[in-house]
Amino acid sequence: MSSSVSTSRGMLPSARLDAHGSNSGTPGSFGQSVPEFNDTDETGLLSVSWNQDHGCFAAGTTHGFRIYSCDPFKEIFRRDLKSGGFGIVEMLFRSNILALVGAGTNSQYPPSKVIIWDDYERRCIGEFSFRSDVRAVKLRRDRIVVVVEHKIYVYNFTDLKLLQQIETLANPRGLCCLSHHSNTFVLACPGLQRGLVRIEHFGLNMTKLIKAHDSHVACLTLTMDGLLLASASMKGTLIRIFNTMDGTRLQEVRRGSDNAEIYSIALSPNVQWLAVSSEKGTVHIFNLRVRVVGEDSSNHSITAQGPAPFYRNSSNSLDALISPNAGANPGSSLSFMKGFLPKYFSSEWSFAQFRVPEDTQFIATFGSQNTVIIVGMDGSFYRCSFDHLNGGEMLQQEYHSFLKKGHLES
């Protein structure tokens, strides 16, 4: 076994994260609770990531980490380190619990160690040490998932007991995603073959292998209940949506004709829209054609042991279908000849678009009322809206440069 675990008086119940609770009390091991930054501070951004409901995001910096709220936009708090920064900062919804992995320049927290940090208590409550660098950490309220180059470790949150190890193909991007509905525990990760996605339905004790792409998988995401998967390959031209129960491909959309690195894929809470960001400098919005599951199909749900997931559009029945009339994405004018032409001509193109700088990595997600939130590795925050009927170019509603001084609010 290539990992070791240590605890500090067990795990604590999590409290809600807020500016008042997090900025009060005596300083912990991260130094001053609210460090003063001046105009000469050179804070670099090492990572950005959403929390599980996409209402907040965490920024790992060369000095430590910062936590931001998306709506309204504000910096909730920051922690500063003299020893260096964090390359991975994973929130647990909006609680005081975070998972931290040090950057390569961090003299105190190496990139091969995961720290489970209770910010309310200002102390480490668990550590995981590995023989190789940690590529990603994912949290649920009941599980901690750690990704290294060729393996994924699943731990119980309450006692840090190792529950399962999953072998993967080389996974330098740390690709792994979890469901976050209380009634379903689903994990998606690369399989042991190129283009293969492995789906673990832990509640059903079932593994499903999906041949998602011909080339290596580059990006993937799950719905909150884990019953829909969206993925893209290293080519970055197509995004595919699958039913994770039976592996059925439900829809395929096209980002573009040229190869591109996909930075992020996001599904809207009602599973009506899909957002994709890439190195080409455009955030694309696609209309999904997954049919709405009505109340009459609830008896066929795989979550029959408990209440149905909180959103309506999820493919939460075993016979998931797509609606033939709901697709609003533009297609090629030559699609009537699709039986005689390459797949390129019959692809579904994006419904709405927003341009961002090409030289920066951006991640995108959905806000409220047909809005998209975009966060960049240059410290930029965008909120833009799209016309849900006509599509086209999105309108910028809000912009912030969140690494600059002046965004900390109490």
Disulfide bonds with the S-S distance in Angstrom:
none
